[in-house]
Amino acid sequence: MSPRQETVTKAAAAAAAAAARCSERLLGPPARMGAKEFFGRTLQKGAFLRWSQKYQLLGSKEPEEEAEEETELKAIEHEKEVTALSPKEACKCHVDDLAKMLQVDLQKGLPEFSVLQRRVKHGWNEFVADKSEPVWKKYLDQFKNPLILLLLASALVSIITKEYEDAVSITMAVIIVVTVAFIQEHRSEKSLEELNKLVPPECNCLREGKLQHLLARELVPGDIVCLSTGDRVPADIRLIEVTDFLVDESSFTGEAEPCSKNDGILAEAGDMTTLSNIAFMGTLVRYGKGKGIVIGTAENSQFGEVFKMMQAEETPKTPLQKSMDKLGKQLTLASFCIIGLLMLIGWLQGKHLLDMFTIGVSLAVAAIPEGLPIVVTVTLVLGVLRMAKKRVIVKKLPIVETLGCCNVICSDKTGTLTANEMTVTQLVTSDGFKAEVSGVGYNGEGNVYLLPSREVIKEFSNISVGKLVEAGCVANNAIIRKTTVMGQPTEGALIALAMKMELSNIKDAYVRTKEIPFSSEQKWMAVKCTLKNQGPEEVYFMKGAFQEVMQHCTMFNSSGISLPLTPQQKATYAQEEKHMGSLGLRGQFAARCSCTPLHVFSYAPG
């Protein structure tokens, strides 16, 4: 071996020994590890190996790189165990204090080794139901029906009394009933499992200084998550930055109205509805943008508490199951009564008790309706198949009958019985032009017709209608992606209207410099913009309720010319607004350029 080769070999041996000592400090002796600890430390070891692979032969790296790697190794060794925080604790913490508790850099997010270590303790951010029963146990559970047990007992008695044909027929009937019910329910369970895998929840997470698009199940406490309109909140999150942030918490509170969130510190933590700086797992972002720190995942979240309660709750029996159980008990009692009565009569008449017992059992078996379970099961299966044609999966057979027992259904209208969509149907401008809009949904299908000529309007072919649509489109925060609106339905209707007039890109001609968001108290929103590449001139757009917009206006538009707004004009607009309301339309009003030109929208409820 040459001197150079010997030097290289010694250097490699020294590096391997150093890595082994560091690995032993991190992982400990393997002999004393339990299964769970070994799995966790193996994950840590996997993370360590990724860094150790960076090491080369001694003297081949810059001192700065070696110092950086040593810092990473020390950070791994000193990583403290992080525990999840409850929403009531996190809402009272300052952002910096919270970052220290969860050991996260607010600007860079968590490093990869911290994510792996925390996942060992907290697991994946997903709910795992109790371990599913084996298939054979599910099959045997079908025999727990009292009527099925009674039929099996009658088959056993038939064998004892040497009525083999009856025993075979009863047994075959039971097997058919149980097998059909099991197969149908098993198929439904598999279909539900596949549906759950189709669209796994995702999120945008800041890690190692980069915004990454991840599956929600990969989150751990301390992750920095960015939220925007249309996102499903992937975990319990303490908000640290918000912009006009509205969250739909109807899954918890039942309230359809989105609640406003902020990033302030709460002095006291009340019930869940008062925690305005917490976004709960499973809720939906209706409007705005937000950024926050994950404080609880999976079962450590508020949604996890609900999940645990659901797991502890026993599934109630359906009306059909209760009726079948009652019938089975009644038949059993009647059978014993018949057998006892016949034995008593025979004993009083001096006949052999065994003969009387045989006669009593035969009568009792004859009284049991062997065909009833078959008829019930086949009927339920036909109901399940009919529901499947309407794209409904029924997990348990008796639930089909439960649906038939409903005589009153209490349901929220918006988004349940209706599509939660708004569509612009009529336009009225401040100078008297009227237009009709065709087409429904959040797409560009349809046209805008000027009345009474039925002329199709595109872009600014009619200046008054064009400015009307422009105001509704610019003072707007909704986005339409593949016929789905991200934002408020009312604003989505205005974007769809702009698409029909080929003005959907008009918003890009402006740079928004300020926004006053809509609130239920002020009933209007406004934006201040400047035209791109056209000097510093400021343009204002405003939309909202008729009375609120009207009180800010002093001029009105007449074919592109601003004229003073007179009391007669105001009375005309008020009359038009009242007329639209009588037609069941919802009015939305807009103003442009220092609130000078006035326009009127109307919507058909969706």
MIMI-968373 format. One line per 3 residues: their letters; for each residue z, y, x of C-alpha. Coordinates in pm, whole numbers, padded with zeros to 5 digits. Layout:
# residues N
A> Z/Y/X ~ ...
END
This chain:
# residues 606
MSP> 00000/00000/00000 ~ -00101/00336/00136 ~ 00159/00618/00176
RQE> -00011/00816/-00104 ~ 00002/00518/-00344 ~ 00366/00456/-00254
TVT> 00452/00821/-00331 ~ 00276/00804/-00667 ~ 00456/00479/-00755
KAA> 00798/00623/-00673 ~ 00723/00935/-00878 ~ 00620/00726/-01179
AAA> 00934/00510/-01146 ~ 01156/00820/-01132 ~ 00988/00967/-01443
AAA> 01032/00637/-01630 ~ 01400/00617/-01536 ~ 01459/00977/-01649
AAR> 01286/00907/-01978 ~ 01495/00591/-02026 ~ 01820/00781/-01966
CSE> 01718/01055/-02208 ~ 01611/00795/-02467 ~ 01946/00617/-02432
RLL> 02131/00945/-02485 ~ 01925/01010/-02794 ~ 01914/00662/-02945
GPP> 02220/00488/-02801 ~ 02243/00117/-02716 ~ 02031/-00086/-02960
ARM> 02280/-00372/-02981 ~ 02529/-00177/-03197 ~ 02272/-00037/-03442
GAK> 02263/-00130/-03808 ~ 01929/-00167/-03989 ~ 01936/00182/-04141
EFF> 02048/00343/-03814 ~ 01785/00154/-03617 ~ 01511/00268/-03857
GRT> 01626/00628/-03836 ~ 01651/00630/-03461 ~ 01315/00461/-03432
LQK> 01169/00760/-03617 ~ 01345/00987/-03372 ~ 01218/00776/-03088
GAF> 00865/00807/-03225 ~ 00906/01182/-03217 ~ 01046/01165/-02862
LRW> 00761/00948/-02742 ~ 00509/01207/-02854 ~ 00674/01456/-02620
SQK> 00730/01205/-02343 ~ 00357/01126/-02345 ~ 00302/01482/-02229
YQL> 00472/01405/-01896 ~ 00244/01338/-01602 ~ 00309/01252/-01241
LGS> 00558/01472/-01062 ~ 00422/01794/-00926 ~ 00115/01794/-01158
KEP> 00255/02050/-01412 ~ 00330/02414/-01407 ~ 00701/02509/-01394
EEE> 00668/02696/-01724 ~ 00544/02384/-01904 ~ 00823/02170/-01760
AEE> 01083/02428/-01865 ~ 00938/02434/-02217 ~ 00956/02054/-02245
ETE> 01314/02052/-02119 ~ 01399/02311/-02388 ~ 01246/02085/-02654
LKA> 01451/01787/-02535 ~ 01770/01991/-02538 ~ 01688/02110/-02890
IEH> 01656/01748/-03002 ~ 01993/01659/-02850 ~ 02170/01958/-03006
EKE> 02010/01926/-03351 ~ 02299/01924/-03595 ~ 02304/01734/-03921
VTA> 02182/01954/-04205 ~ 02308/01900/-04558 ~ 02143/02006/-04882
LSP> 02288/02309/-05062 ~ 02348/02343/-05432 ~ 02170/02633/-05610
KEA> 02505/02799/-05688 ~ 02592/02805/-05317 ~ 02251/02918/-05193
CKC> 02212/03202/-05444 ~ 02514/03386/-05292 ~ 02401/03350/-04928
HVD> 02222/03614/-04726 ~ 01880/03501/-04606 ~ 01980/03512/-04238
DLA> 02301/03316/-04305 ~ 02103/03060/-04501 ~ 01855/03023/-04216
KML> 02143/02956/-03973 ~ 02299/02699/-04205 ~ 01968/02515/-04240
QVD> 01871/02574/-03874 ~ 01525/02711/-03944 ~ 01317/02993/-03799
LQK> 01196/03202/-04092 ~ 00881/03306/-03905 ~ 00780/02964/-03769
GLP> 00940/02709/-03997 ~ 01077/02374/-03882 ~ 00955/02189/-03572
EFS> 00828/01836/-03616 ~ 01127/01661/-03456 ~ 01365/01838/-03698
VLQ> 01156/01723/-03993 ~ 01174/01362/-03876 ~ 01548/01374/-03818
RRV> 01616/01531/-04157 ~ 01394/01280/-04332 ~ 01612/01003/-04190
KHG> 01913/01152/-04369 ~ 01756/01290/-04686 ~ 01463/01052/-04733
WNE> 01134/01139/-04898 ~ 01118/01413/-05157 ~ 01044/01181/-05447
FVA> 01226/00998/-05722 ~ 01254/00623/-05697 ~ 01355/00442/-06012
DKS> 01585/00143/-05996 ~ 01424/-00151/-05825 ~ 01177/-00299/-06068
EPV> 01260/-00641/-06201 ~ 01047/-00935/-06090 ~ 00766/-01040/-06321
WKK> 00935/-01366/-06418 ~ 01249/-01184/-06528 ~ 01046/-00942/-06740
YLD> 00880/-01241/-06902 ~ 01212/-01408/-06978 ~ 01347/-01082/-07123
QFK> 01094/-01122/-07404 ~ 01302/-01419/-07528 ~ 01608/-01200/-07596
NPL> 01486/-01115/-07945 ~ 01730/-01274/-08197 ~ 01444/-01403/-08408
ILL> 01282/-01566/-08104 ~ 01612/-01729/-08009 ~ 01652/-01856/-08364
LLA> 01304/-02009/-08352 ~ 01381/-02177/-08019 ~ 01701/-02318/-08169
SAL> 01506/-02454/-08466 ~ 01256/-02615/-08225 ~ 01546/-02778/-08040
VSI> 01687/-02910/-08365 ~ 01344/-03044/-08460 ~ 01335/-03238/-08134
ITK> 01682/-03379/-08202 ~ 01578/-03485/-08551 ~ 01254/-03632/-08406
EYE> 01032/-03383/-08594 ~ 00809/-03344/-08292 ~ 00517/-03182/-08471
DAV> 00740/-02904/-08603 ~ 00894/-02859/-08259 ~ 00553/-02826/-08093
SIT> 00421/-02579/-08352 ~ 00733/-02360/-08333 ~ 00731/-02365/-07951
MAV> 00361/-02275/-07935 ~ 00415/-01987/-08176 ~ 00700/-01853/-07963
IIV> 00501/-01883/-07639 ~ 00201/-01704/-07791 ~ 00417/-01417/-07919
VTV> 00607/-01374/-07594 ~ 00298/-01401/-07372 ~ 00088/-01152/-07571
AFI> 00371/-00896/-07576 ~ 00439/-00942/-07203 ~ 00073/-00908/-07100
QEH> 00022/-00593/-07306 ~ 00337/-00421/-07176 ~ 00264/-00525/-06817
RSE> -00087/-00374/-06838 ~ 00056/-00050/-06976 ~ 00310/-00026/-06693
KSL> 00038/-00079/-06433 ~ -00180/00187/-06596 ~ 00108/00437/-06585
EEL> 00172/00358/-06218 ~ -00193/00421/-06134 ~ -00191/00749/-06327
NKL> 00110/00870/-06128 ~ -00083/00804/-05805 ~ -00395/00994/-05912
VPP> -00273/01350/-05854 ~ 00020/01355/-05611 ~ 00198/01693/-05603
ECN> 00110/01913/-05305 ~ 00245/02233/-05152 ~ 00189/02493/-04879
CLR> 00454/02467/-04607 ~ 00515/02668/-04288 ~ 00581/02438/-03991
EGK> 00564/02513/-03620 ~ 00421/02857/-03696 ~ 00129/02724/-03902
LQH> 00080/02719/-04280 ~ 00006/02356/-04365 ~ -00107/02192/-04689
LLA> 00119/01890/-04739 ~ 00222/01639/-05001 ~ 00539/01755/-05173
REL> 00710/01425/-05087 ~ 00709/01527/-04717 ~ 00942/01826/-04764
VPG> 01294/01829/-04620 ~ 01582/02079/-04654 ~ 01506/02385/-04440
DIV> 01128/02382/-04489 ~ 00963/02718/-04562 ~ 00740/02690/-04872
CLS> 00484/02943/-04997 ~ 00420/02958/-05373 ~ 00147/03126/-05576
TGD> 00021/03136/-05934 ~ -00040/02789/-06076 ~ 00177/02601/-05823
RVP> 00434/02346/-05930 ~ 00761/02414/-05744 ~ 00800/02108/-05517
ADI> 01179/02129/-05454 ~ 01479/02353/-05520 ~ 01396/02672/-05328
RLI> 01599/02981/-05240 ~ 01349/03266/-05259 ~ 01331/03502/-04961
EVT> 01014/03699/-05046 ~ 00863/03763/-05392 ~ 00585/03970/-05544
DFL> 00584/03996/-05925 ~ 00712/03639/-05939 ~ 00731/03473/-06284
VDE> 00834/03108/-06328 ~ 00805/02888/-06637 ~ 01139/02703/-06664
SSF> 01072/02553/-07009 ~ 01120/02202/-06868 ~ 01489/02293/-06817
TGE> 01569/02566/-07067 ~ 01309/02507/-07340 ~ 01213/02875/-07328
AEP> 00835/02924/-07323 ~ 00865/03281/-07193 ~ 00842/03287/-06809
CSK> 01148/03429/-06634 ~ 01131/03688/-06356 ~ 01255/03592/-06010
NDG> 01368/03805/-05716 ~ 01492/03758/-05360 ~ 01822/03946/-05393
ILA> 02173/03812/-05336 ~ 02386/03723/-05638 ~ 02753/03818/-05640
EAG> 02845/03544/-05887 ~ 02672/03220/-05977 ~ 02663/03158/-06351
DMT> 02468/02892/-06535 ~ 02120/02785/-06430 ~ 01942/03055/-06633
TLS> 02119/03333/-06437 ~ 02013/03214/-06088 ~ 01728/03462/-06050
NIA> 01670/03395/-05677 ~ 01630/03016/-05714 ~ 01307/02837/-05806
FMG> 01387/02493/-05942 ~ 01195/02177/-05869 ~ 00941/02087/-06138
TLV> 00901/02440/-06277 ~ 00565/02618/-06283 ~ 00468/02947/-06118
RYG> 00300/03153/-06388 ~ 00241/03473/-06198 ~ 00275/03635/-05857
KGK> 00359/03502/-05514 ~ 00678/03385/-05348 ~ 00822/03235/-05032
GIV> 01147/03047/-04990 ~ 01363/02793/-04811 ~ 01401/02440/-04944
IGT> 01770/02384/-05025 ~ 01751/02052/-05210 ~ 01502/01767/-05241
AEN> 01467/01460/-05463 ~ 01800/01359/-05617 ~ 01980/01649/-05446
SQF> 01783/01895/-05659 ~ 01862/02017/-06010 ~ 01580/01804/-06142
GEV> 01739/01512/-05959 ~ 02056/01557/-06165 ~ 01848/01522/-06480
FKM> 01676/01216/-06331 ~ 02010/01048/-06258 ~ 02126/01112/-06614
MQA> 01804/00964/-06746 ~ 01854/00655/-06531 ~ 02206/00606/-06666
EET> 02088/00642/-07026 ~ 02006/00321/-07210 ~ 01681/00307/-07403
PKT> 01762/00307/-07776 ~ 01610/00041/-07999 ~ 01324/00132/-08229
PLQ> 01353/00096/-08609 ~ 01138/-00218/-08596 ~ 01359/-00378/-08332
KSM> 01668/-00298/-08535 ~ 01509/-00449/-08847 ~ 01403/-00764/-08660
DKL> 01750/-00802/-08508 ~ 01906/-00762/-08851 ~ 01669/-01020/-09002
GKQ> 01744/-01266/-08722 ~ 02119/-01232/-08774 ~ 02081/-01271/-09150
LTL> 01871/-01587/-09111 ~ 02120/-01730/-08862 ~ 02411/-01664/-09096
ASF> 02219/-01808/-09391 ~ 02131/-02121/-09191 ~ 02494/-02186/-09097
CII> 02602/-02125/-09456 ~ 02346/-02378/-09587 ~ 02448/-02639/-09330
GLL> 02818/-02586/-09402 ~ 02772/-02593/-09779 ~ 02569/-02916/-09775
MLI> 02818/-03085/-09544 ~ 03103/-02981/-09772 ~ 02924/-03113/-10083
GWL> 02837/-03441/-09908 ~ 03193/-03481/-09782 ~ 03325/-03430/-10137
QGK> 03078/-03690/-10266 ~ 03177/-03934/-09994 ~ 02843/-03937/-09810
HLL> 02797/-03964/-09434 ~ 02846/-03630/-09264 ~ 02567/-03696/-09013
DMF> 02314/-03749/-09293 ~ 02426/-03434/-09468 ~ 02412/-03240/-09138
TIG> 02052/-03360/-09081 ~ 01950/-03253/-09433 ~ 02118/-02913/-09390
VSL> 01949/-02849/-09055 ~ 01609/-02942/-09199 ~ 01653/-02695/-09483
AVA> 01772/-02424/-09245 ~ 01471/-02475/-09016 ~ 01235/-02464/-09313
AIP> 01384/-02128/-09413 ~ 01293/-01968/-09078 ~ 00953/-01784/-09091
EGL> 00778/-01913/-08779 ~ 00473/-01698/-08845 ~ 00661/-01368/-08873
PIV> 00685/-01294/-08498 ~ 00314/-01371/-08456 ~ 00213/-01138/-08739
VTV> 00437/-00857/-08609 ~ 00316/-00890/-08248 ~ -00053/-00905/-08338
TLV> -00014/-00601/-08563 ~ 00155/-00404/-08286 ~ -00109/-00506/-08030
LGV> -00384/-00387/-08263 ~ -00198/-00056/-08293 ~ -00175/-00027/-07913
LRM> -00548/-00095/-07877 ~ -00629/00172/-08136 ~ -00412/00420/-07946
AKK> -00585/00324/-07620 ~ -00921/00423/-07771 ~ -00770/00769/-07822
RVI> -00666/00773/-07453 ~ -00296/00711/-07520 ~ -00096/00461/-07315
VKK> 00188/00289/-07502 ~ 00440/00137/-07262 ~ 00636/-00077/-07511
LPI> 00486/-00245/-07818 ~ 00755/-00144/-08073 ~ 00698/00226/-07992
VET> 00373/00211/-08194 ~ 00576/00142/-08508 ~ 00816/00425/-08418
LGC> 00529/00674/-08427 ~ 00446/00554/-08775 ~ 00804/00616/-08890
CNV> 00790/00990/-08804 ~ 00770/01215/-09109 ~ 00864/01546/-08940
ICS> 00742/01663/-08598 ~ 00902/01971/-08441 ~ 00681/02109/-08167
DKT> 00623/02427/-07973 ~ 00284/02568/-08073 ~ 00148/02738/-07761
GTL> 00014/02491/-07509 ~ 00107/02194/-07728 ~ -00071/02215/-08062
TAN> -00299/02485/-07925 ~ -00476/02509/-07588 ~ -00280/02815/-07469
EMT> -00613/02994/-07429 ~ -00716/03348/-07523 ~ -01077/03452/-07587
VTQ> -01218/03802/-07626 ~ -01412/03815/-07955 ~ -01463/04187/-08026
LVT> -01496/04509/-07826 ~ -01455/04866/-07947 ~ -01505/05158/-07708
SDG> -01350/05502/-07732 ~ -01686/05658/-07829 ~ -01745/05420/-08120
FKA> -01960/05140/-07975 ~ -01877/04795/-08111 ~ -01970/04459/-07961
EVS> -01923/04095/-08045 ~ -01852/03821/-07789 ~ -01965/03458/-07817
GVG> -01837/03154/-07631 ~ -01487/03017/-07581 ~ -01287/02897/-07284
YNG> -01240/03026/-06932 ~ -01603/03020/-06824 ~ -01914/03238/-06831
EGN> -02076/03064/-07127 ~ -02160/03314/-07398 ~ -02292/03666/-07436
VYL> -02181/04014/-07539 ~ -02389/04152/-07831 ~ -02401/04522/-07916
LPS> -02365/04576/-08291 ~ -02554/04611/-08514 ~ -02869/04563/-08301
REV> -02748/04231/-08146 ~ -02875/04352/-07808 ~ -02735/04142/-07519
IKE> -02531/04358/-07280 ~ -02525/04279/-06908 ~ -02345/04473/-06635
FSN> -02364/04849/-06712 ~ -02664/04841/-06950 ~ -02422/05012/-07189
ISV> -02207/05244/-06980 ~ -01915/05256/-07227 ~ -01889/04878/-07268
GKL> -01938/04829/-06893 ~ -01651/05064/-06807 ~ -01435/04890/-07067
VEA> -01489/04548/-06908 ~ -01449/04696/-06559 ~ -01102/04833/-06643
GCV> -00987/04501/-06785 ~ -01116/04311/-06482 ~ -00975/04538/-06208
ANN> -00627/04578/-06363 ~ -00595/04202/-06355 ~ -00422/03936/-06141
AII> -00568/03620/-06296 ~ -00810/03386/-06118 ~ -01041/03132/-06283
RKT> -01106/02815/-06086 ~ -01326/02548/-06241 ~ -01263/02664/-06599
TVM> -00886/02674/-06536 ~ -00701/03004/-06536 ~ -00441/03074/-06270
GQP> -00232/03344/-06431 ~ -00168/03482/-06778 ~ -00404/03361/-07057
TEG> -00465/03720/-07171 ~ -00584/03824/-06825 ~ -00789/03505/-06797
ALI> -00973/03608/-07116 ~ -01066/03941/-06956 ~ -01201/03767/-06645
ALA> -01405/03532/-06867 ~ -01545/03838/-07049 ~ -01649/03992/-06715
MKM> -01821/03664/-06622 ~ -02027/03678/-06942 ~ -02140/04031/-06853
ELS> -02203/03939/-06486 ~ -01924/04173/-06375 ~ -01678/03914/-06245
NIK> -01718/04047/-05889 ~ -01657/04410/-05983 ~ -01298/04378/-05861
DAY> -01429/04328/-05505 ~ -01569/04681/-05509 ~ -01215/04820/-05507
VRT> -00922/04805/-05267 ~ -00591/04790/-05453 ~ -00330/05015/-05291
KEI> -00052/04997/-05548 ~ 00044/04806/-05860 ~ 00298/04859/-06137
PFS> 00336/04510/-06286 ~ 00352/04441/-06657 ~ 00694/04393/-06817
SEQ> 00801/04325/-07173 ~ 00996/04652/-07171 ~ 00719/04893/-07068
KWM> 00435/04685/-07221 ~ 00167/04797/-06975 ~ 00047/04749/-06618
AVK> -00142/04983/-06387 ~ -00313/04966/-06049 ~ -00419/05234/-05803
CTL> -00740/05160/-05615 ~ -00994/05313/-05383 ~ -01364/05232/-05371
KNQ> -01470/05034/-05064 ~ -01669/05237/-04810 ~ -01663/05549/-05031
GPE> -01401/05791/-04909 ~ -01038/05829/-05011 ~ -01091/05899/-05384
EVY> -00825/05723/-05591 ~ -00905/05546/-05918 ~ -00639/05436/-06164
FMK> -00670/05151/-06415 ~ -00420/05079/-06691 ~ -00398/04825/-06973
GAF> -00135/04731/-07228 ~ -00012/04793/-07583 ~ -00186/05062/-07792
QEV> 00107/05305/-07831 ~ 00209/05279/-07465 ~ -00140/05339/-07326
MQH> -00214/05615/-07579 ~ 00079/05832/-07477 ~ -00054/05849/-07119
CTM> -00404/05961/-07222 ~ -00532/06319/-07260 ~ -00909/06255/-07246
FNS> -01149/05997/-07387 ~ -01480/05856/-07269 ~ -01804/05946/-07446
SGI> -02105/05777/-07282 ~ -01961/05834/-06936 ~ -01842/06191/-07001
SLP> -01470/06276/-07034 ~ -01382/06483/-07340 ~ -01043/06611/-07463
LTP> -00857/06363/-07681 ~ -00797/06515/-08026 ~ -00551/06410/-08301
QQK> -00851/06297/-08508 ~ -00959/06064/-08228 ~ -00607/05921/-08200
ATY> -00600/05860/-08576 ~ -00934/05680/-08554 ~ -00808/05454/-08275
AQE> -00486/05380/-08467 ~ -00687/05284/-08775 ~ -00910/05055/-08567
EKH> -00605/04892/-08410 ~ -00454/04831/-08755 ~ -00782/04682/-08881
MGS> -00797/04436/-08590 ~ -00438/04334/-08649 ~ -00519/04256/-09013
LGL> -00787/04014/-08891 ~ -00526/03823/-08688 ~ -00651/03959/-08357
RGQ> -00431/04066/-08070 ~ -00519/04409/-07934 ~ -00530/04504/-07568
FAA> -00609/04863/-07466 ~ -00731/05003/-07135 ~ -00768/05338/-06958
RCS> -00942/05442/-06637 ~ -00942/05726/-06384 ~ -00607/05902/-06416
CTP> -00575/05740/-06759 ~ -00865/05950/-06896 ~ -01120/05723/-07073
LHV> -00971/05508/-07346 ~ -01104/05170/-07454 ~ -01000/04897/-07694
FSY> -01007/04517/-07656 ~ -00925/04253/-07916 ~ -00860/03882/-07885
APG> -00861/03583/-08110 ~ -00543/03382/-08063 ~ -00609/03054/-07880
END
